[in-house]
Amino acid sequence: MNKPKVAIIGAGKMGEAIIAGLLKSGEYSSRDIQAVEVVESRRQYINQTYKVKCLSDVKKAANFGDIVLLAVKPSVVGKVLEQIGPLLKRGKVLVSIAAGVTLEFMRKFLSEQVPIVRVMPNIACSVREAMVTFCPTSNITEEELATVTNMLSLLGRVMRLDEKYLNLATGLVGSGPAYIYLIIDALADAGVRLGLPKDVSITLAAQTTLGAAKMVVETGEHPVKLKDKVATPAGTTVEGLLELERGGLRATIISAVSKAAERARGLSPA
Ligand SMILES: NC(=O)c1ccc[n+]([C@@H]2O[C@H](COP(=O)([O-])OP(=O)(O)OC[C@H]3O[C@@H](n4cnc5c(N)ncnc54)[C@H](OP(=O)(O)O)[C@@H]3O)[C@@H](O)[C@H]2O)c1
């Protein structure tokens, strides 16, 4: 398997983000991807927007894909696997991004020879800047693992984790963009309060967020060290930091991620 064909079962928000990311990478063309959707209007949308064949027949797509990627809601995973499980033979890899759905649960529907990779990405797949965490079953060969990680790395940064950490990754990686969007919107509202137009303010807030994140990723410096570089003694930033501490920003974020991770554990259909 060099460049595997990818069948994406469920072309909702995440399925679409993955299609967009793979096509933007330039490594994939529309012919290398097929999708499956239940709603006719959605099938037409995917077909017209991405020129990707979008079918209603999940079995056809499962036959097409070397990688069969489940992007349906966690509660639907069992139903889909009942249909396609018998079609997945040695040489194909099942990839699932369904929150909370364990490798053990999916294993029950598949032959022992078919490897499974449980993945937790986020919506930034669409701009190829996702954090993509994953855990494979032990029966995966090195070649199959390389093929899957190469495909996933077109969508952002990949990191292999023990399965026990994947629910935690759901709270942080999967849900994380929503928390950051809220923070960007709050920063932008602050700009509006001070008299800036909202669109200008959103650009200032978003680019500031992007730059700050890039500093952490590229320098490898601890975020607290970077924060200390911005906050000069008796300066303006430290006044703002005091307000964030008073408002319990850190405690609130820690508890939000913990709640989301707990919820992911509760989504397993097993
Ligand atoms: N949203 C995120 O940021 C995020 C991040 C990481 C992981 N995930 C995981 O990604 C998965 C998809 O989430 P999402 O946000 O993309 O949800 P979504 O927008 O609801 O997408 C799921 C899609 O699958 C379709 N579908 C349902 N049953 C199907 C079937 N039998 N065959 C083919 N397609 C079917 C749905 O159609 P209908 O609308 O008609 O039901 C829907 O379009 C979930 O398991 C979630 O846990 C999501």
The ligand as an SDF file (V2000), in Angstrom:
LIG
                    3D

 48 52  0  0  0  0  0  0  0  0999 V2000
  -16.7730   17.4870   15.7450 N   0  0  0  0  0  0  0  0  0  0  0  0
  -15.5220   17.3900   16.1910 C   0  0  0  0  0  0  0  0  0  0  0  0
  -14.8360   18.3910   16.3890 O   0  0  0  0  0  0  0  0  0  0  0  0
  -14.9040   16.0280   16.4240 C   0  0  0  0  0  0  0  0  0  0  0  0
  -13.5560   15.9390   16.8080 C   0  0  0  0  0  0  0  0  0  0  0  0
  -12.9750   14.6710   16.9560 C   0  0  0  0  0  0  0  0  0  0  0  0
  -13.7300   13.5220   16.7400 C   0  0  0  0  0  0  0  0  0  0  0  0
  -15.0390   13.6370   16.3990 N   0  0  0  0  0  0  0  0  0  0  0  0
  -15.7930   12.3990   16.1430 C   0  0  0  0  0  0  0  0  0  0  0  0
  -16.0640   12.3920   14.7620 O   0  0  0  0  0  0  0  0  0  0  0  0
  -17.2880   11.7060   14.5300 C   0  0  0  0  0  0  0  0  0  0  0  0
  -18.1500   12.5520   13.6250 C   0  0  0  0  0  0  0  0  0  0  0  0
  -18.4380   13.7650   14.3020 O   0  0  0  0  0  0  0  0  0  0  0  0
  -19.0370   15.0260   13.5300 P   0  0  0  0  0  0  0  0  0  0  0  0
  -18.9230   16.1740   14.4430 O   0  0  0  0  0  0  0  0  0  0  0  0
  -18.4580   15.0940   12.1670 O   0  0  0  0  0  0  0  0  0  0  0  0
  -20.5810   14.5850   13.4680 O   0  0  0  0  0  0  0  0  0  0  0  0
  -21.6390   14.8610   12.3450 P   0  0  0  0  0  0  0  0  0  0  0  0
  -21.3960   16.2130   11.7330 O   0  0  0  0  0  0  0  0  0  0  0  0
  -22.9770   14.5540   12.9090 O   0  0  0  0  0  0  0  0  0  0  0  0
  -21.2470   13.7870   11.2380 O   0  0  0  0  0  0  0  0  0  0  0  0
  -21.6170   12.4520   11.2570 C   0  0  0  0  0  0  0  0  0  0  0  0
  -22.1500   12.1600    9.8630 C   0  0  0  0  0  0  0  0  0  0  0  0
  -22.3440   10.7500    9.6540 O   0  0  0  0  0  0  0  0  0  0  0  0
  -23.5880   10.5940    8.9860 C   0  0  0  0  0  0  0  0  0  0  0  0
  -24.1170    9.2410    9.2140 N   0  0  0  0  0  0  0  0  0  0  0  0
  -24.9260    8.7990   10.1900 C   0  0  0  0  0  0  0  0  0  0  0  0
  -25.1910    7.4780   10.0520 N   0  0  0  0  0  0  0  0  0  0  0  0
  -24.5160    7.0790    8.9540 C   0  0  0  0  0  0  0  0  0  0  0  0
  -24.3820    5.8190    8.2910 C   0  0  0  0  0  0  0  0  0  0  0  0
  -24.9980    4.7460    8.7180 N   0  0  0  0  0  0  0  0  0  0  0  0
  -23.5990    5.7760    7.1900 N   0  0  0  0  0  0  0  0  0  0  0  0
  -22.9650    6.8740    6.7370 C   0  0  0  0  0  0  0  0  0  0  0  0
  -23.0630    8.1030    7.3240 N   0  0  0  0  0  0  0  0  0  0  0  0
  -23.8240    8.1920    8.4120 C   0  0  0  0  0  0  0  0  0  0  0  0
  -24.4510   11.6480    9.5950 C   0  0  0  0  0  0  0  0  0  0  0  0
  -25.5970   11.8700    8.8140 O   0  0  0  0  0  0  0  0  0  0  0  0
  -26.9020   12.4510    9.5940 P   0  0  0  0  0  0  0  0  0  0  0  0
  -26.5880   13.8380    9.9570 O   0  0  0  0  0  0  0  0  0  0  0  0
  -27.9610   12.3200    8.5940 O   0  0  0  0  0  0  0  0  0  0  0  0
  -27.1070   11.5600   10.7950 O   0  0  0  0  0  0  0  0  0  0  0  0
  -23.4890   12.8330    9.6430 C   0  0  0  0  0  0  0  0  0  0  0  0
  -23.4570   13.5560    8.4490 O   0  0  0  0  0  0  0  0  0  0  0  0
  -17.9310   11.4370   15.8890 C   0  0  0  0  0  0  0  0  0  0  0  0
  -17.8020   10.0790   16.2140 O   0  0  0  0  0  0  0  0  0  0  0  0
  -17.1340   12.2980   16.8320 C   0  0  0  0  0  0  0  0  0  0  0  0
  -17.0060   11.6720   18.0940 O   0  0  0  0  0  0  0  0  0  0  0  0
  -15.6510   14.8580   16.2150 C   0  0  0  0  0  0  0  0  0  0  0  0
  1  2  1  0
  2  3  2  0
  2  4  1  0
  4  5  1  0
  4 48  2  0
  5  6  2  0
  6  7  1  0
  7  8  2  0
  8  9  1  0
  8 48  1  0
  9 10  1  0
  9 46  1  0
 10 11  1  0
 11 12  1  0
 11 44  1  0
 12 13  1  0
 13 14  1  0
 14 15  2  0
 14 16  1  0
 14 17  1  0
 17 18  1  0
 18 19  2  0
 18 20  1  0
 18 21  1  0
 21 22  1  0
 22 23  1  0
 23 24  1  0
 23 42  1  0
 24 25  1  0
 25 26  1  0
 25 36  1  0
 26 27  1  0
 26 35  1  0
 27 28  2  0
 28 29  1  0
 29 30  1  0
 29 35  2  0
 30 31  1  0
 30 32  2  0
 32 33  1  0
 33 34  2  0
 34 35  1  0
 36 37  1  0
 36 42  1  0
 37 38  1  0
 38 39  2  0
 38 40  1  0
 38 41  1  0
 42 43  1  0
 44 45  1  0
 44 46  1  0
 46 47  1  0
M  CHG  2   8   1  16  -1
M  END
$$$$
